[in-house]
Amino acid sequence: MINELILEKLKELTDDEREVALILMRILDDPTSSKEIHVVTEKVLDELSSILEDKK
Amino acid sequence: MKLISIEVENFRQFQGRQRIEFASGNSNTTILFGINGTGKTGLFRAMMFGLFGSRTIEQDDRTAEVHLVNINRIEANHGSPITASVEVKFSESSSIYTIKRKISAYKKNNQIIEKEDESFLNIFSEKNSSSTQLSDPEKINKEISRVIDIKNRGFFFFDAEQIDTLSNMHDDVKEVIRKGIVQILQIELLEESVTKLDKIKAKIKAEITLKSKNTQLSSLISDQERKTIEYNDYLEKKRKIEEERVLFNEELSALNARLEQNKDIGLLQKKILEKKESISFISDALKSVYENASSSIFRGLGSLLMTQDIANRCDDLNVRLLEDQNYIPRQILEISLAEGKCVLCDSDLNQNETGKRKIHNMMHNYQNSGVLPAILLINNTNEEIKQTKKKTIEDLDEALFNINAKKEALEKSENEISDLDVDISEILNSSVNYVELVKSRDLMKKSELDFINDYASINLKIIESEEKIKKLEIQIQDLQSKEQGLKNEALKYEFLDNLQKKLRLISDEYCGTMKNALNNEVTKIFRKLIDEKDVSLVQRISVNSKYEIEVHGSIGIINQDLSQGQKQIVALSFIAGLAKLASGGGNVIDFPLFMDTPFGRISGVNRDNLIKHLPDLVSQLILLFTDTEFTNTEEKVFKESTKLGKTYKLSQVEVGMTKIEQVAIKDRLSTR
């Protein structure tokens, strides 16, 4: 679990940035998630694509 | 997280089903008491197996096999399998977790074969009164890790070795501390996120290059990639310089602190040095006085020995001279008459008839034995020898005076040095070489300039590199905007680039803030736990950039001056401080502390302090005590504190069989 102090710090980011950062950090923090770069990239870019799509 | 209970069945020496319920709330301390061999560590092992599925613990000898199933039961079952189980119940954020793990074992050909059977997790949500059940070990571990990460467990559940390891403050402890800090405080998570974003950005760049039909754009992107690699190298170099600078400053501060600490010795050593120089100067002068004296003696030796003999001879010769009546040489008389002027008295003989007659008479009566010149020479020599003797005696007197004075000065300087040496050994019984310390400090100050130059040069390169990348970025964006198909990728890249920059800043700030907060927290906790009389010894405790725990007193770092017991309290304070920050930095650590034999080398008053204050620092405290750690004295202090919630006694019924009994708080638990 990402600790409260980091979550508090992440408030300095925009909502969209925070969303992407949290996706990335949760993958890295989850001991059962694969940390392989293509898996991480796919998940982060999926989230980012949907954010950019929503903005259109 | 709050531990509710643990139930063991046929696990290690616990035959049949036995249960322990943990205290919480105001009286949050549970004591599990047993003499050696009754299974305290077995219970610790059961907790590690139940929560994390771990079959070994840190203190295990890795070469020896550890069996978790009760040996007596295996033997009695004659080759048929026996199942052992551990069930741990805990609560976290209004959910109750019940995790049960089973392991079975049987004996075949005198060998015990153990196999993990099944795991089961039930999560009951009190909010919506629903349950989730899991039996897949991977999913179970994932759920448990959401509450407590297995890699951090050593900071909440620690066996007898852990406190000892941390309190040693040796080099290999640095890694344990570093891991604790970067993992528990999740500094690593932020740093890793920044690094991963680099790789994701690189992938997008590769995608853009692949899709682009514009060769100029591809070339610009490749160019930018190269510049970015170069830029990152510069950043890394800058980071290293900064790290080295921090270490350098710490070293310089430590050196300055030592100099300050030993300034009295410094002054004395300076005086000794001055005295030694003065001794060397006096010795040289003394040597020269000795040389002068001996050459004086050599020169005047003849005069000293011969004076009387020559004087006697001169007297004889003078009598003869009187007999000869030739006091004045014939040549003098002849010259005087020829020049009409007495050579001896300068009188004009033409005006002085009497004088002229006297000279004529002397010429007439002149008798010459031929010894006059010799007598005159001897007389002169005698006079010279007398003078030389007088001079030699005066020189020798002066030399003796100088020698005595120099010897006195030498003796005085040597005595002063002895006194200064005594003063130094009284101030500090060590081999501090102040002069060497000053030399090292001066050398360091010189190399400080190199740091400044290196830092300025790398910063310049970074600025230049940033400008080049920015220019390329503008050109790339311009070309990308002309290629509709790449717009989306370009937006993604820009978004992640901004995010990475912001995350990097957040990471740096967070790391600094957490280290400061940790230092403050550890110091605060230490002051609570340590014997009141020792509070003033420690001004602060900090973790330096090399991840070493430093204890600062009024005279600098005092790690080496702490007793083993005090070091253990430092280690406990560090663990508690770290756990407190990790659990959000509130007044109480929202995690249980589960400690096997925690009082190892901690003495009476410090034990009392730990008993009084540790329960206030954590939400739950579970202590495994042996009879020498938990005596009548400790029991009394625990009971006075009102923090004791539950006590259990482990008793050996027979070899390999332990019974867990709850003992009422009002009843005596200790045996000594």
Interface residues (C-beta under 8 A of the other chain):
Chain A: M1 I2 N3 E4 L5 I6 K9 L10 E12 L13 D16 E17 V20 A21 L24 M25 L28 D29 D30 P31 T32 I37 V40 T41 V44 L45 L48 S49 L52
Chain B: E138 K139 N141 K142 S145 R146 V147 D149 I150 K151 L185 Q186 L189 L190 E192 S193 K196 L197 K199 I200 K203 I204 N488 L491 K492 F495 L496 N498 L499 K502 L503 I506 E509 Y510 T513 M514 L581 A582 G584 G585
